[in-house]
Structure formats: structure tokens, C-alpha cells
């Protein structure tokens, strides 16, 4: 089922999420609904708070982005991989490799029609449980690492606009206020 995405301004986007209980019978269905919602909204990542569930759960599909890029951009944004399609439960980023920081535009399904450059490490290591509740420790880089960091931030109450240059954020303030007051015209359902 396609779920409505929470719009910027809703307090759920600013909460630190609770850990997922593995015995929660709703988690499997929630993950399935999140994948349907992500596909319908044409996004590359979605966190549970964005669908009004304050739990440490997010999904990533950088594989689709990779497949739709030309070779030049694949070499620029991907570090030898072809993207991933993965579920992250109770994730914790255990290492940010800060030796190579990259600035690139980011947007968010909860803040539609707005993009801004964000500096992020090129490579991270993350521990998480996958959709089968198997513990994983993986290192990701490039575009995939950026999307993971963005979605992980959602689970700790941080939005990408919190990581942009303060002057740029001030310039975008009127647009942010407008987004918080009215649900923008987008093809996917949204709630305040």
C-alpha cells in the first residue's frame, strides 16, 4: 500500500526514533509498504519517520539511480559498485571516513521541490539488520553512502537542510515556511 509522506514541519521528522522490536508483527508489512511508497514517489530512499512511524528503519534504492545514469555519471557518483536495494533496521553509522568530503545537491520527499548542496563524507561504515533481521556491517561509498547518510539522519531527527550553509538556509527560509504551511503539489500523497 502506498502511504502518505509526512511534510516538512511535522514534529515526527525531528524526533530521535525508537529501535525496531524484532517481534513487532507490523514490521514486515511496514517494510513492504515503504518499498511500494518509495517506488510510487520515485525516490531513492525513505525513512520510517517520513511515513509517520518513529522507528529506526529506512530503505535505499541506489541501484535504480545507477541504471538510469550514463557512464560518465556512473564513474562520478559510484565507486565501482552498481548501487544497492537494501533495508536498514536499527542502523548505526560506526565510521565516517572524513578524508574525502563531497558537496552535492540533495532533496527530500518530505521537503518537495527544494534542493541544496550538502557536504558529506564519500565513504561510511554502517552496522544494521537487513529485512531478514540478519546483522550486517558494510562499507559504502559515493552516491549510495550519501543516500544512506541522508536517510540515517531522518532516524535521529536531522534533515538535510540542517546540514546546509547557514546563509543558504536563510535564503531558503521563505520556501521552507511555505512548504510547512501547505502541502505542495506532488504526484505522491502527503500529510502535514
C-alpha positions in Angstrom: 0.0 0.0 0.0 1.3 3.5 -0.9 1.5 5.5 2.3 1.3 9.3 2.6 4.7 11.0 3.2 5.0 13.4 6.1 5.5 17.0 5.0 8.2 19.3 6.5 7.0 21.0 9.6 5.6 17.8 11.2 7.3 17.1 14.6 7.8 13.4 13.8 10.6 14.4 11.4 12.5 16.0 14.4 12.3 13.1 16.8 15.0 10.6 17.6 13.5 7.3 16.6 13.0 4.2 18.8 14.7 0.9 18.0 12.6 -1.6 16.0 11.4 -4.5 18.1 12.1 -7.7 16.1 9.0 -9.3 17.4 6.8 -6.5 16.2 4.3 -8.2 13.8 3.8 -5.0 11.8 7.4 -4.5 10.7 7.3 -6.9 7.7 4.2 -5.2 6.3 5.6 -1.8 7.0 8.7 -2.6 5.0 6.6 -3.8 2.1 4.5 -0.6 2.2 7.7 1.5 2.4 9.0 -0.1 -0.8 5.7 0.5 -2.6 5.7 4.1 -1.4 9.3 4.7 -2.5 8.6 3.3 -5.9 5.4 5.4 -6.3 7.2 8.6 -5.2 10.2 7.9 -7.5 12.6 8.4 -4.6 15.9 6.8 -3.8 15.4 6.4 -0.1 12.7 6.6 2.5 12.8 6.5 6.3 10.0 5.4 8.6 9.5 8.9 10.2 8.6 10.1 6.7 5.6 7.9 6.8 4.8 8.8 10.4 6.5 5.8 12.2 9.1 6.9 14.6 11.3 3.8 14.4 14.9 3.3 13.2 14.1 1.9 9.8 14.9 3.1 6.3 15.2 1.7 2.8 17.6 2.6 0.0 17.4 2.1 -3.8 20.6 3.5 -5.4 20.5 0.6 -7.9 17.7 2.3 -9.9 19.7 5.5 -10.0 22.8 3.7 -11.2 20.8 2.0 -14.0 19.4 5.3 -15.2 22.8 7.2 -15.3 25.1 7.5 -18.3 28.7 6.1 -17.9 30.2 9.5 -17.1 27.9 10.0 -14.1 28.3 6.4 -13.0 32.0 6.9 -12.7 31.5 10.2 -10.9 28.9 9.0 -8.4 29.6 5.3 -7.9 32.8 3.8 -6.6 32.9 0.6 -8.6 29.5 -0.6 -7.3 26.2 -0.7 -9.1 24.1 0.6 -6.3 22.1 -1.3 -3.7 18.5 -2.1 -2.9 18.5 -2.6 0.9 16.5 -2.4 4.1 18.3 -0.9 7.1 16.9 -1.7 10.6 18.3 -0.2 13.8 21.2 1.2 11.8 24.2 2.9 13.3 26.9 4.6 11.3 30.1 3.4 13.0 32.6 5.3 10.9 32.5 8.4 8.7 35.6 8.5 6.6 36.2 12.2 6.6 39.3 12.2 4.5 37.2 12.9 1.3 34.2 15.2 1.7 31.9 15.8 -1.3 29.4 18.5 -1.8 26.3 17.7 -3.9 22.7 18.7 -4.2 20.2 16.8 -2.0 16.4 16.9 -1.9 13.9 15.1 0.2 10.4 13.6 -0.4 9.3 15.4 2.8 10.6 18.8 1.5 9.3 18.6 -2.1 10.7 20.7 -4.9 13.7 22.0 -2.9 17.4 21.1 -3.3 20.5 22.4 -1.8 24.2 21.3 -1.6 25.2 19.3 1.4 28.8 18.3 2.3 29.1 14.6 3.2 31.9 12.0 3.6 32.4 9.9 0.4 32.6 6.7 2.5 31.0 5.3 5.6 30.7 2.1 7.5 27.3 1.1 8.9 26.0 -1.7 11.2 22.4 -2.7 10.7 19.9 -5.5 10.4 18.6 -6.3 7.0 15.0 -7.3 6.1 15.7 -10.9 7.2 16.9 -9.5 10.6 20.5 -10.6 9.8 23.2 -8.3 11.3 25.3 -6.6 8.7 28.4 -4.4 8.8 29.1 -2.8 5.4 31.2 0.0 4.0 29.5 2.1 1.3 30.8 4.9 -0.8 29.8 7.6 -3.3 26.1 8.1 -4.1 25.0 5.1 -2.1 26.8 6.4 1.1 25.2 9.8 0.6 21.7 8.4 0.4 22.3 6.2 3.4 23.6 9.2 5.4 20.5 11.2 4.4 18.1 8.5 5.5 20.0 7.7 8.6 19.8 11.4 9.6 16.0 11.0 9.4 16.2 8.4 12.2 18.0 10.8 14.5 15.8 13.8 13.8 18.1 15.6 11.4 17.0 16.9 7.9 19.4 17.7 5.1 18.6 21.4 5.5 20.2 21.3 8.9 23.5 20.5 7.2 23.5 23.2 4.6 25.3 26.5 4.7 23.5 28.9 7.2 23.3 31.7 4.6 21.8 29.3 2.0 19.3 28.1 4.6 18.3 31.7 5.4 17.8 32.3 1.7 15.5 29.2 1.5 13.6 30.1 4.7 10.5 31.5 2.8 10.2 28.4 0.7 10.5 26.2 3.8 7.8 28.2 5.6 5.5 27.8 2.5 6.2 24.0 2.3 5.4 23.7 6.1 2.1 25.6 5.6 0.8 23.9 2.5 1.3 20.5 1.0 3.0 21.0 -2.3 1.6 19.7 -5.5 3.4 16.4 -6.0 2.3 13.2 -7.5 2.6 11.2 -4.2 0.2 11.6 -1.2 1.4 13.9 1.6 0.2 14.7 5.1 1.0 17.6 7.4 
